[in-house]
Amino acid sequence: MIGYEVYGYFNRKRAAVELSEEDFKKDMRKVQVIDVREKAEFDAGHILGARNIPYSAFKTRMVEIRKDIPVYLYDQKKAMSGRAAVRLKKAGYTEIYRLKNGYQGWTGKVKKK
């Protein structure tokens, strides 16, 4: 069991590059920003310009994400975005990035419904 957890950790680490909030903000207008939290969490507040594709629906909805444009992922902390990154990597996506401290550490602009 421990071996599986270690394998999963390194697999998620290899799937995406972690970006600080500053680096994440720098190119946000040129990339696809995807929030993998559930819709209720997304509606409560999300990074301005982000699109919601919940991890629970990621397997079927990841076809909505273009392969030719970098993908920036985030969730509340960073567990689900790591799993989403692994799925994208297996599907052939190459430019995958994750927000280092997730939405909980975000200090930039947000939108709430």
C-alpha positions in Angstrom: 0.0 0.0 0.0 2.8 2.4 0.9 4.5 1.6 -2.4 1.4 2.5 -4.3 1.1 5.9 -2.6 4.8 6.7 -3.3 4.3 5.6 -6.9 1.2 7.9 -7.2 3.0 10.8 -5.6 5.9 10.7 -8.1 3.5 10.0 -11.0 1.6 13.2 -10.2 4.8 15.1 -9.7 6.0 14.1 -13.2 2.7 14.8 -15.0 2.7 18.6 -14.4 5.0 21.4 -13.6 4.1 23.3 -10.4 3.8 27.0 -10.7 3.9 29.7 -8.0 1.0 32.1 -8.0 3.1 34.7 -9.7 4.1 32.4 -12.6 0.5 31.2 -12.9 -0.7 34.7 -13.2 1.9 35.7 -15.8 0.5 33.8 -18.8 -3.1 33.2 -17.7 -4.5 35.0 -20.8 -2.6 32.7 -23.2 -3.6 29.4 -21.6 -6.6 27.2 -20.6 -7.2 27.7 -16.9 -9.2 24.7 -15.6 -10.7 24.4 -12.1 -11.2 20.7 -11.3 -13.3 21.3 -8.1 -17.0 20.5 -8.1 -19.5 23.0 -9.5 -20.7 24.2 -6.0 -17.2 25.0 -5.0 -16.5 26.7 -8.3 -19.7 28.8 -8.0 -18.7 29.8 -4.5 -15.6 31.4 -5.9 -13.0 30.7 -8.6 -10.0 32.3 -10.4 -11.2 34.9 -12.8 -11.2 33.4 -16.3 -11.1 29.8 -15.2 -13.4 27.1 -16.7 -14.9 24.4 -14.5 -14.4 20.8 -15.4 -14.9 18.8 -12.2 -12.6 15.9 -11.6 -15.7 13.7 -11.1 -16.5 14.3 -14.8 -13.0 14.7 -16.0 -12.7 11.4 -17.9 -15.6 12.3 -20.2 -15.1 16.1 -20.4 -11.4 16.4 -20.9 -12.0 16.3 -24.7 -13.1 19.9 -24.2 -9.5 20.8 -23.5 -7.3 21.6 -26.5 -4.0 19.8 -26.8 -2.2 22.7 -28.6 -2.6 25.3 -25.8 -1.0 24.9 -22.4 -3.3 23.7 -19.6 -3.2 25.3 -16.1 -5.0 23.2 -13.5 -6.0 24.0 -9.9 -8.3 22.8 -7.2 -8.7 23.7 -3.5 -5.3 22.5 -2.5 -3.7 20.3 -5.2 -4.6 16.7 -4.9 -7.3 16.5 -7.6 -5.3 18.7 -10.0 -2.5 16.2 -9.7 -4.8 13.3 -10.6 -6.2 15.4 -13.5 -2.7 16.1 -14.7 -1.9 12.4 -14.8 -5.1 11.7 -16.9 -4.1 14.5 -19.3 -0.5 13.2 -19.6 -1.8 9.7 -20.4 -4.1 11.2 -23.1 -1.2 12.9 -24.8 -1.2 16.4 -23.4 2.3 17.8 -23.1 2.1 21.3 -21.5 0.4 20.8 -18.1 0.9 23.1 -15.1 -0.6 23.1 -11.6 -1.1 26.0 -9.2 1.3 25.2 -6.3 -0.9 26.1 -3.3 -4.3 25.7 -5.0 -7.2 28.0 -4.8 -6.8 28.3 -1.0 -3.5 30.1 -1.4 -4.7 32.3 -4.3 -4.6 36.1 -3.7 -5.4 37.2 -7.3 -8.7 38.2 -8.8 -11.7 35.9 -8.2 -15.3 35.7 -9.4 -18.2 34.5 -7.3 -21.7 33.7 -8.5 
